[in-house]
Amino acid sequence: MTSPARAERLWLVLAVATLWVVSVGCEAEEALPVPVLEALPEGHVARRWARSGGMGREMSCFRRGRLVLVAALCRGQAVPLGRLVPEPWPKSLDTRMWRPRVRIPLSKAA
């Protein structure tokens, strides 16, 4: 592309489209049913994950939004507008998860 103005418009369109897809994914994620942990047995995996802080998202808002938009287009439904849903602030700034360090020995260069 040789024209900076055209590249600028292309980047703007990509940014707005990305924001739209993420907002559709956020709205779809908000509509998911909340799991009820009390109905599960005491030793269930979901109860352990809830006690340890959870796993986070199973799918990114971008991917979920893209799937919702493709499904709406395939079914011939109206395309959703989306809505950004804010998440609560973290209680700690340390978001790293504990992972055991595994040292892999490096091979010597010949």
C-alpha positions in Angstrom: 0.0 0.0 0.0 1.5 3.3 -1.0 -1.0 5.8 0.3 -0.7 6.6 4.0 -4.3 7.9 4.1 -5.6 4.5 2.8 -3.5 2.6 5.4 -4.8 4.9 8.1 -8.4 4.2 7.2 -7.6 0.5 7.0 -6.2 0.5 10.5 -9.2 2.4 11.8 -11.6 -0.1 10.3 -9.6 -3.0 11.8 -9.6 -1.4 15.2 -13.3 -0.6 15.2 -14.1 -4.2 13.9 -12.0 -5.7 16.6 -13.7 -3.6 19.3 -17.1 -4.7 17.9 -16.2 -8.4 17.9 -14.9 -8.2 21.4 -18.0 -6.4 22.6 -20.2 -9.1 21.0 -18.1 -11.7 22.8 -18.4 -9.9 26.1 -22.2 -9.7 25.8 -22.4 -13.4 24.9 -20.2 -14.4 27.9 -22.4 -12.3 30.2 -25.4 -14.3 29.0 -23.9 -17.7 29.9 -25.5 -19.4 32.8 -23.7 -19.2 36.1 -22.7 -22.7 37.4 -24.2 -23.7 40.7 -21.6 -25.3 42.8 -23.9 -26.4 45.6 -25.5 -29.0 43.3 -22.2 -30.7 42.7 -20.6 -33.4 44.9 -18.1 -32.3 47.5 -15.1 -33.8 45.6 -16.0 -32.4 42.2 -13.2 -30.7 40.2 -15.2 -27.5 39.8 -15.4 -27.0 43.5 -11.6 -27.4 43.8 -11.1 -24.8 41.0 -13.5 -22.4 42.7 -11.6 -22.6 46.0 -8.3 -22.1 44.3 -9.4 -19.0 42.4 -10.6 -20.5 39.2 -9.1 -20.9 35.8 -10.3 -17.8 34.1 -11.9 -17.7 30.7 -12.4 -20.8 28.7 -12.6 -18.8 25.5 -11.5 -15.3 24.7 -14.1 -12.6 24.1 -12.8 -12.1 20.6 -13.2 -15.8 19.6 -16.6 -16.0 21.3 -17.8 -12.8 19.5 -16.5 -14.1 16.1 -18.4 -17.4 16.6 -21.6 -15.5 17.7 -21.4 -13.3 14.6 -20.8 -16.2 12.2 -23.7 -18.2 13.8 -26.0 -15.2 13.4 -25.1 -14.7 9.8 -25.5 -18.4 9.0 -28.9 -18.5 10.6 -30.0 -15.3 8.9 -30.6 -13.5 12.2 -29.9 -9.9 13.0 -26.3 -9.2 13.7 -25.8 -8.3 17.5 -24.4 -4.9 18.4 -22.6 -6.1 21.5 -21.9 -4.5 24.8 -18.7 -4.2 26.8 -19.1 -5.5 30.3 -16.4 -4.4 32.8 -14.8 -6.9 35.0 -14.1 -6.3 38.7 -10.7 -4.9 39.6 -8.2 -7.5 40.8 -7.6 -7.8 44.5 -3.9 -8.2 43.9 -1.5 -6.9 41.3 0.3 -10.3 41.2 -1.6 -12.2 38.5 1.1 -14.8 37.9 0.1 -18.4 38.5 2.5 -20.7 40.3 4.1 -23.2 37.9 6.8 -25.6 38.8 10.1 -24.7 37.1 11.4 -27.4 34.8 15.0 -27.0 33.7 15.7 -28.5 30.4 19.4 -29.1 29.8 20.8 -27.2 26.8 22.8 -29.2 24.3 26.3 -27.9 23.6 26.9 -26.2 20.3 29.5 -28.0 18.2 
